[in-house]
Amino acid sequence: MAYKIVERIGGENAIGRVLQGFAKPRMDLSCGSSAEDVADVAVIAAVLAK
C-alpha cells in the first residue's frame, strides 16, 4: 500500500509488485488498481514469461 501512496503523492506511475525467487514470475495487484495498472502488469508478466 505504501508504494501507491508514494505514487499518488509523487505523481509518478508505480507498477504493481513483482515477486522474485519463483520459477515463474508472480505479480501482485492491490484492490485499488486501475485498469491501466492491470494492463501494465500484464505486459511485464508477458515479457518476463518469455
PQR file with spaces between the fields and no chain letter, atoms N, CA, C, O and H, PARSE charges and radii, in Angstrom:
ATOM       1  N    MET     1       0.818   -1.171    0.000 -0.4000 1.5000
ATOM       2  CA   MET     1       0.000    0.000    0.000 -0.0000 2.0000
ATOM       3  C    MET     1       0.876    1.254    0.000  0.5500 1.7000
ATOM       4  O    MET     1       0.481    2.288   -0.539 -0.5500 1.4000
ATOM       5  N    ALA     2       2.040    1.167    0.591 -0.4000 1.5000
ATOM       6  CA   ALA     2       2.909    2.340    0.669 -0.0000 2.0000
ATOM       7  C    ALA     2       3.340    2.811   -0.713  0.5500 1.7000
ATOM       8  O    ALA     2       3.470    4.014   -0.940 -0.5500 1.4000
ATOM       9  H    ALA     2       2.362    0.327    1.029  0.4000 1.0000
ATOM      10  N    TYR     3       3.563    1.885   -1.640 -0.4000 1.5000
ATOM      11  CA   TYR     3       4.007    2.317   -2.969 -0.0000 2.0000
ATOM      12  C    TYR     3       2.908    3.071   -3.694  0.5500 1.7000
ATOM      13  O    TYR     3       3.211    3.937   -4.515 -0.5500 1.4000
ATOM      14  H    TYR     3       3.457    0.908   -1.456  0.4000 1.0000
ATOM      15  N    LYS     4       1.647    2.778   -3.423 -0.4000 1.5000
ATOM      16  CA   LYS     4       0.543    3.519   -4.035 -0.0000 2.0000
ATOM      17  C    LYS     4       0.455    4.939   -3.450  0.5500 1.7000
ATOM      18  O    LYS     4       0.120    5.884   -4.164 -0.5500 1.4000
ATOM      19  H    LYS     4       1.401    2.075   -2.756  0.4000 1.0000
ATOM      20  N    ILE     5       0.754    5.085   -2.163 -0.4000 1.5000
ATOM      21  CA   ILE     5       0.765    6.408   -1.548 -0.0000 2.0000
ATOM      22  C    ILE     5       1.866    7.256   -2.177  0.5500 1.7000
ATOM      23  O    ILE     5       1.644    8.413   -2.534 -0.5500 1.4000
ATOM      24  H    ILE     5       1.027    4.318   -1.583  0.4000 1.0000
ATOM      25  N    VAL     6       3.052    6.670   -2.308 -0.4000 1.5000
ATOM      26  CA   VAL     6       4.171    7.381   -2.926 -0.0000 2.0000
ATOM      27  C    VAL     6       3.836    7.745   -4.370  0.5500 1.7000
ATOM      28  O    VAL     6       4.187    8.827   -4.839 -0.5500 1.4000
ATOM      29  H    VAL     6       3.232    5.730   -2.017  0.4000 1.0000
ATOM      30  N    GLU     7       3.156    6.837   -5.072 -0.4000 1.5000
ATOM      31  CA   GLU     7       2.756    7.104   -6.459 -0.0000 2.0000
ATOM      32  C    GLU     7       1.848    8.326   -6.531  0.5500 1.7000
ATOM      33  O    GLU     7       2.047    9.203   -7.372 -0.5500 1.4000
ATOM      34  H    GLU     7       2.871    5.957   -4.691  0.4000 1.0000
ATOM      35  N    ARG     8       0.871    8.382   -5.666 -0.4000 1.5000
ATOM      36  CA   ARG     8      -0.087    9.484   -5.715 -0.0000 2.0000
ATOM      37  C    ARG     8       0.519   10.798   -5.249  0.5500 1.7000
ATOM      38  O    ARG     8       0.222   11.849   -5.817 -0.5500 1.4000
ATOM      39  H    ARG     8       0.710    7.670   -4.983  0.4000 1.0000
ATOM      40  N    ILE     9       1.358   10.755   -4.232 -0.4000 1.5000
ATOM      41  CA   ILE     9       1.987   11.977   -3.742 -0.0000 2.0000
ATOM      42  C    ILE     9       3.007   12.495   -4.755  0.5500 1.7000
ATOM      43  O    ILE     9       3.086   13.696   -5.009 -0.5500 1.4000
ATOM      44  H    ILE     9       1.600    9.901   -3.771  0.4000 1.0000
ATOM      45  N    GLY    10       3.792   11.571   -5.335 -0.4000 1.5000
ATOM      46  CA   GLY    10       4.851   11.967   -6.254 -0.0000 2.0000
ATOM      47  C    GLY    10       4.395   12.195   -7.679  0.5500 1.7000
ATOM      48  O    GLY    10       5.140   12.744   -8.490 -0.5500 1.4000
ATOM      49  H    GLY    10       3.727   10.595   -5.128  0.4000 1.0000
ATOM      50  N    GLY    11       3.176   11.777   -7.993 -0.4000 1.5000
ATOM      51  CA   GLY    11       2.666   11.964   -9.344 -0.0000 2.0000
ATOM      52  C    GLY    11       3.334   11.061  -10.371  0.5500 1.7000
ATOM      53  O    GLY    11       3.341   11.373  -11.562 -0.5500 1.4000
ATOM      54  H    GLY    11       2.571   11.331   -7.334  0.4000 1.0000
ATOM      55  N    GLU    12       3.888    9.960   -9.923 -0.4000 1.5000
ATOM      56  CA   GLU    12       4.557    9.022  -10.824 -0.0000 2.0000
ATOM      57  C    GLU    12       3.700    7.782  -11.027  0.5500 1.7000
ATOM      58  O    GLU    12       2.638    7.645  -10.419 -0.5500 1.4000
ATOM      59  H    GLU    12       3.883    9.707   -8.955  0.4000 1.0000
ATOM      60  N    ASN    13       4.164    6.880  -11.884 -0.4000 1.5000
ATOM      61  CA   ASN    13       3.443    5.649  -12.168 -0.0000 2.0000
ATOM      62  C    ASN    13       4.176    4.482  -11.510  0.5500 1.7000
ATOM      63  O    ASN    13       5.263    4.102  -11.946 -0.5500 1.4000
ATOM      64  H    ASN    13       5.026    6.991  -12.378  0.4000 1.0000
ATOM      65  N    ALA    14       3.582    3.916  -10.466 -0.4000 1.5000
ATOM      66  CA   ALA    14       4.149    2.741   -9.804 -0.0000 2.0000
ATOM      67  C    ALA    14       3.444    1.516  -10.364  0.5500 1.7000
ATOM      68  O    ALA    14       2.217    1.422  -10.334 -0.5500 1.4000
ATOM      69  H    ALA    14       2.699    4.224  -10.113  0.4000 1.0000
ATOM      70  N    ILE    15       4.220    0.597  -10.865 -0.4000 1.5000
ATOM      71  CA   ILE    15       3.644   -0.607  -11.459 -0.0000 2.0000
ATOM      72  C    ILE    15       3.740   -1.728  -10.446  0.5500 1.7000
ATOM      73  O    ILE    15       4.825   -2.037   -9.952 -0.5500 1.4000
ATOM      74  H    ILE    15       5.216    0.673  -10.889  0.4000 1.0000
ATOM      75  N    GLY    16       2.598   -2.342  -10.134 -0.4000 1.5000
ATOM      76  CA   GLY    16       2.444   -3.408   -9.149 -0.0000 2.0000
ATOM      77  C    GLY    16       3.696   -4.103   -8.657  0.5500 1.7000
ATOM      78  O    GLY    16       4.781   -3.892   -9.199 -0.5500 1.4000
ATOM      79  H    GLY    16       1.717   -2.091  -10.535  0.4000 1.0000
ATOM      80  N    ARG    17       3.561   -4.893   -7.684 -0.4000 1.5000
ATOM      81  CA   ARG    17       4.699   -5.607   -7.122 -0.0000 2.0000
ATOM      82  C    ARG    17       5.023   -6.827   -7.977  0.5500 1.7000
ATOM      83  O    ARG    17       4.128   -7.553   -8.411 -0.5500 1.4000
ATOM      84  H    ARG    17       2.679   -5.065   -7.244  0.4000 1.0000
ATOM      85  N    VAL    18       6.298   -7.038   -8.209 -0.4000 1.5000
ATOM      86  CA   VAL    18       6.779   -8.219   -8.926 -0.0000 2.0000
ATOM      87  C    VAL    18       7.519   -9.065   -7.903  0.5500 1.7000
ATOM      88  O    VAL    18       8.545   -8.647   -7.368 -0.5500 1.4000
ATOM      89  H    VAL    18       7.025   -6.449   -7.857  0.4000 1.0000
ATOM      90  N    LEU    19       6.999  -10.249   -7.636 -0.4000 1.5000
ATOM      91  CA   LEU    19       7.614  -11.126   -6.647 -0.0000 2.0000
ATOM      92  C    LEU    19       8.707  -11.944   -7.309  0.5500 1.7000
ATOM      93  O    LEU    19       8.492  -12.528   -8.371 -0.5500 1.4000
ATOM      94  H    LEU    19       6.166  -10.589   -8.071  0.4000 1.0000
ATOM      95  N    GLN    20       9.866  -11.988   -6.694 -0.4000 1.5000
ATOM      96  CA   GLN    20      11.013  -12.681   -7.260 -0.0000 2.0000
ATOM      97  C    GLN    20      11.317  -13.940   -6.465  0.5500 1.7000
ATOM      98  O    GLN    20      10.886  -14.090   -5.322 -0.5500 1.4000
ATOM      99  H    GLN    20      10.040  -11.513   -5.831  0.4000 1.0000
ATOM     100  N    GLY    21      12.071  -14.846   -7.091 -0.4000 1.5000
ATOM     101  CA   GLY    21      12.501  -16.056   -6.411 -0.0000 2.0000
ATOM     102  C    GLY    21      11.653  -17.268   -6.740  0.5500 1.7000
ATOM     103  O    GLY    21      11.883  -18.342   -6.184 -0.5500 1.4000
ATOM     104  H    GLY    21      12.422  -14.724   -8.019  0.4000 1.0000
ATOM     105  N    PHE    22      10.694  -17.131   -7.615 -0.4000 1.5000
ATOM     106  CA   PHE    22       9.850  -18.240   -8.040 -0.0000 2.0000
ATOM     107  C    PHE    22      10.308  -18.733   -9.408  0.5500 1.7000
ATOM     108  O    PHE    22      11.039  -18.029  -10.105 -0.5500 1.4000
ATOM     109  H    PHE    22      10.507  -16.259   -8.066  0.4000 1.0000
ATOM     110  N    ALA    23       9.890  -19.928   -9.798 -0.4000 1.5000
ATOM     111  CA   ALA    23      10.247  -20.454  -11.120 -0.0000 2.0000
ATOM     112  C    ALA    23       9.624  -19.614  -12.237  0.5500 1.7000
ATOM     113  O    ALA    23      10.213  -19.468  -13.308 -0.5500 1.4000
ATOM     114  H    ALA    23       9.296  -20.500   -9.232  0.4000 1.0000
ATOM     115  N    LYS    24       8.455  -19.073  -11.991 -0.4000 1.5000
ATOM     116  CA   LYS    24       7.767  -18.222  -12.964 -0.0000 2.0000
ATOM     117  C    LYS    24       7.443  -16.897  -12.280  0.5500 1.7000
ATOM     118  O    LYS    24       7.321  -16.842  -11.056 -0.5500 1.4000
ATOM     119  H    LYS    24       7.977  -19.192  -11.120  0.4000 1.0000
ATOM     120  N    PRO    25       7.303  -15.829  -13.066 -0.5600 1.5000
ATOM     121  CA   PRO    25       7.019  -14.530  -12.446  0.2800 2.0000
ATOM     122  C    PRO    25       5.669  -14.520  -11.725  0.5500 1.7000
ATOM     123  O    PRO    25       4.699  -15.118  -12.189 -0.5500 1.4000
ATOM     124  N    ARG    26       5.628  -13.847  -10.613 -0.4000 1.5000
ATOM     125  CA   ARG    26       4.397  -13.677   -9.842 -0.0000 2.0000
ATOM     126  C    ARG    26       4.151  -12.189   -9.686  0.5500 1.7000
ATOM     127  O    ARG    26       5.052  -11.441   -9.306 -0.5500 1.4000
ATOM     128  H    ARG    26       6.417  -13.361  -10.237  0.4000 1.0000
ATOM     129  N    MET    27       2.957  -11.768   -9.973 -0.4000 1.5000
ATOM     130  CA   MET    27       2.587  -10.362   -9.872 -0.0000 2.0000
ATOM     131  C    MET    27       1.519  -10.208   -8.798  0.5500 1.7000
ATOM     132  O    MET    27       0.733  -11.124   -8.555 -0.5500 1.4000
ATOM     133  H    MET    27       2.225  -12.375  -10.282  0.4000 1.0000
ATOM     134  N    ASP    28       1.497   -9.065   -8.170 -0.4000 1.5000
ATOM     135  CA   ASP    28       0.531   -8.793   -7.116 -0.0000 2.0000
ATOM     136  C    ASP    28      -0.042   -7.403   -7.340  0.5500 1.7000
ATOM     137  O    ASP    28       0.705   -6.429   -7.431 -0.5500 1.4000
ATOM     138  H    ASP    28       2.135   -8.321   -8.367  0.4000 1.0000
ATOM     139  N    LEU    29      -1.349   -7.309   -7.427 -0.4000 1.5000
ATOM     140  CA   LEU    29      -2.022   -6.023   -7.594 -0.0000 2.0000
ATOM     141  C    LEU    29      -2.882   -5.749   -6.366  0.5500 1.7000
ATOM     142  O    LEU    29      -3.482   -6.667   -5.806 -0.5500 1.4000
ATOM     143  H    LEU    29      -1.956   -8.101   -7.354  0.4000 1.0000
ATOM     144  N    SER    30      -2.942   -4.491   -5.952 -0.4000 1.5000
ATOM     145  CA   SER    30      -3.784   -4.124   -4.825 -0.0000 2.0000
ATOM     146  C    SER    30      -5.228   -3.962   -5.293  0.5500 1.7000
ATOM     147  O    SER    30      -5.504   -3.868   -6.489 -0.5500 1.4000
ATOM     148  H    SER    30      -2.455   -3.746   -6.407  0.4000 1.0000
ATOM     149  N    CYS    31      -6.121   -3.934   -4.343 -0.4000 1.5000
ATOM     150  CA   CYS    31      -7.548   -3.799   -4.663 -0.0000 2.0000
ATOM     151  C    CYS    31      -7.866   -2.479   -5.363  0.5500 1.7000
ATOM     152  O    CYS    31      -8.839   -2.399   -6.113 -0.5500 1.4000
ATOM     153  H    CYS    31      -5.896   -4.011   -3.371  0.4000 1.0000
ATOM     154  N    GLY    32      -7.075   -1.464   -5.132 -0.4000 1.5000
ATOM     155  CA   GLY    32      -7.327   -0.154   -5.722 -0.0000 2.0000
ATOM     156  C    GLY    32      -6.664    0.053   -7.069  0.5500 1.7000
ATOM     157  O    GLY    32      -6.536    1.190   -7.524 -0.5500 1.4000
ATOM     158  H    GLY    32      -6.285   -1.529   -4.523  0.4000 1.0000
ATOM     159  N    SER    33      -6.239   -1.025   -7.717 -0.4000 1.5000
ATOM     160  CA   SER    33      -5.549   -0.898   -9.000 -0.0000 2.0000
ATOM     161  C    SER    33      -6.504   -0.458  -10.098  0.5500 1.7000
ATOM     162  O    SER    33      -7.665   -0.864  -10.141 -0.5500 1.4000
ATOM     163  H    SER    33      -6.343   -1.948   -7.347  0.4000 1.0000
ATOM     164  N    SER    34      -5.988    0.378  -10.977 -0.4000 1.5000
ATOM     165  CA   SER    34      -6.788    0.835  -12.117 -0.0000 2.0000
ATOM     166  C    SER    34      -6.623   -0.140  -13.282  0.5500 1.7000
ATOM     167  O    SER    34      -5.788   -1.043  -13.237 -0.5500 1.4000
ATOM     168  H    SER    34      -5.045    0.708  -10.942  0.4000 1.0000
ATOM     169  N    ALA    35      -7.416    0.052  -14.305 -0.4000 1.5000
ATOM     170  CA   ALA    35      -7.302   -0.790  -15.500 -0.0000 2.0000
ATOM     171  C    ALA    35      -5.931   -0.616  -16.145  0.5500 1.7000
ATOM     172  O    ALA    35      -5.380   -1.565  -16.702 -0.5500 1.4000
ATOM     173  H    ALA    35      -8.094    0.785  -14.342  0.4000 1.0000
ATOM     174  N    GLU    36      -5.381    0.589  -16.072 -0.4000 1.5000
ATOM     175  CA   GLU    36      -4.041    0.842  -16.623 -0.0000 2.0000
ATOM     176  C    GLU    36      -2.983    0.061  -15.840  0.5500 1.7000
ATOM     177  O    GLU    36      -2.042   -0.472  -16.428 -0.5500 1.4000
ATOM     178  H    GLU    36      -5.829    1.360  -15.619  0.4000 1.0000
ATOM     179  N    ASP    37      -3.137   -0.008  -14.508 -0.4000 1.5000
ATOM     180  CA   ASP    37      -2.210   -0.787  -13.679 -0.0000 2.0000
ATOM     181  C    ASP    37      -2.236   -2.258  -14.083  0.5500 1.7000
ATOM     182  O    ASP    37      -1.187   -2.892  -14.203 -0.5500 1.4000
ATOM     183  H    ASP    37      -3.902    0.425  -14.030  0.4000 1.0000
ATOM     184  N    VAL    38      -3.423   -2.793  -14.291 -0.4000 1.5000
ATOM     185  CA   VAL    38      -3.566   -4.197  -14.680 -0.0000 2.0000
ATOM     186  C    VAL    38      -2.911   -4.440  -16.037  0.5500 1.7000
ATOM     187  O    VAL    38      -2.215   -5.438  -16.221 -0.5500 1.4000
ATOM     188  H    VAL    38      -4.274   -2.278  -14.194  0.4000 1.0000
ATOM     189  N    ALA    39      -3.130   -3.545  -16.973 -0.4000 1.5000
ATOM     190  CA   ALA    39      -2.532   -3.698  -18.302 -0.0000 2.0000
ATOM     191  C    ALA    39      -1.011   -3.627  -18.237  0.5500 1.7000
ATOM     192  O    ALA    39      -0.327   -4.405  -18.902 -0.5500 1.4000
ATOM     193  H    ALA    39      -3.696   -2.734  -16.823  0.4000 1.0000
ATOM     194  N    ASP    40      -0.472   -2.698  -17.439 -0.4000 1.5000
ATOM     195  CA   ASP    40       0.987   -2.570  -17.300 -0.0000 2.0000
ATOM     196  C    ASP    40       1.601   -3.834  -16.716  0.5500 1.7000
ATOM     197  O    ASP    40       2.628   -4.310  -17.200 -0.5500 1.4000
ATOM     198  H    ASP    40      -1.028   -2.066  -16.899  0.4000 1.0000
ATOM     199  N    VAL    41       0.975   -4.378  -15.679 -0.4000 1.5000
ATOM     200  CA   VAL    41       1.494   -5.594  -15.044 -0.0000 2.0000
ATOM     201  C    VAL    41       1.377   -6.789  -15.989  0.5500 1.7000
ATOM     202  O    VAL    41       2.250   -7.657  -15.993 -0.5500 1.4000
ATOM     203  H    VAL    41       0.140   -3.991  -15.286  0.4000 1.0000
ATOM     204  N    ALA    42       0.319   -6.845  -16.785 -0.4000 1.5000
ATOM     205  CA   ALA    42       0.165   -7.929  -17.747 -0.0000 2.0000
ATOM     206  C    ALA    42       1.284   -7.902  -18.788  0.5500 1.7000
ATOM     207  O    ALA    42       1.800   -8.950  -19.177 -0.5500 1.4000
ATOM     208  H    ALA    42      -0.390   -6.139  -16.782  0.4000 1.0000
ATOM     209  N    VAL    43       1.653   -6.718  -19.231 -0.4000 1.5000
ATOM     210  CA   VAL    43       2.751   -6.587  -20.205 -0.0000 2.0000
ATOM     211  C    VAL    43       4.066   -7.027  -19.579  0.5500 1.7000
ATOM     212  O    VAL    43       4.839   -7.745  -20.214 -0.5500 1.4000
ATOM     213  H    VAL    43       1.234   -5.867  -18.915  0.4000 1.0000
ATOM     214  N    ILE    44       4.328   -6.615  -18.363 -0.4000 1.5000
ATOM     215  CA   ILE    44       5.557   -7.020  -17.688 -0.0000 2.0000
ATOM     216  C    ILE    44       5.597   -8.536  -17.492  0.5500 1.7000
ATOM     217  O    ILE    44       6.633   -9.166  -17.704 -0.5500 1.4000
ATOM     218  H    ILE    44       3.700   -6.032  -17.848  0.4000 1.0000
ATOM     219  N    ALA    45       4.477   -9.115  -17.090 -0.4000 1.5000
ATOM     220  CA   ALA    45       4.416  -10.569  -16.900 -0.0000 2.0000
ATOM     221  C    ALA    45       4.670  -11.298  -18.204  0.5500 1.7000
ATOM     222  O    ALA    45       5.357  -12.320  -18.217 -0.5500 1.4000
ATOM     223  H    ALA    45       3.635   -8.604  -16.917  0.4000 1.0000
ATOM     224  N    ALA    46       4.131  -10.794  -19.294 -0.4000 1.5000
ATOM     225  CA   ALA    46       4.350  -11.429  -20.605 -0.0000 2.0000
ATOM     226  C    ALA    46       5.812  -11.366  -21.010  0.5500 1.7000
ATOM     227  O    ALA    46       6.350  -12.331  -21.553 -0.5500 1.4000
ATOM     228  H    ALA    46       3.573   -9.964  -19.283  0.4000 1.0000
ATOM     229  N    VAL    47       6.456  -10.241  -20.749 -0.4000 1.5000
ATOM     230  CA   VAL    47       7.882  -10.103  -21.095 -0.0000 2.0000
ATOM     231  C    VAL    47       8.733  -11.024  -20.235  0.5500 1.7000
ATOM     232  O    VAL    47       9.668  -11.649  -20.736 -0.5500 1.4000
ATOM     233  H    VAL    47       6.019   -9.458  -20.308  0.4000 1.0000
ATOM     234  N    LEU    48       8.420  -11.117  -18.940 -0.4000 1.5000
ATOM     235  CA   LEU    48       9.200  -11.959  -18.037 -0.0000 2.0000
ATOM     236  C    LEU    48       8.966  -13.448  -18.278  0.5500 1.7000
ATOM     237  O    LEU    48       9.834  -14.264  -17.966 -0.5500 1.4000
ATOM     238  H    LEU    48       7.661  -10.610  -18.533  0.4000 1.0000
ATOM     239  N    ALA    49       7.821  -13.811  -18.822 -0.4000 1.5000
ATOM     240  CA   ALA    49       7.487  -15.229  -19.038 -0.0000 2.0000
ATOM     241  C    ALA    49       8.237  -15.842  -20.195  0.5500 1.7000
ATOM     242  O    ALA    49       8.384  -17.062  -20.255 -0.5500 1.4000
ATOM     243  H    ALA    49       7.116  -13.148  -19.075  0.4000 1.0000
ATOM     244  N    LYS    50       8.718  -15.022  -21.119 -0.4000 1.5000
ATOM     245  CA   LYS    50       9.445  -15.461  -22.321 -0.0000 2.0000
ATOM     246  C    LYS    50       9.203  -16.900  -22.605  0.5500 1.7000
ATOM     247  O    LYS    50       9.735  -17.435  -23.578 -0.5500 1.4000
ATOM     248  H    LYS    50       8.599  -14.030  -21.070  0.4000 1.0000
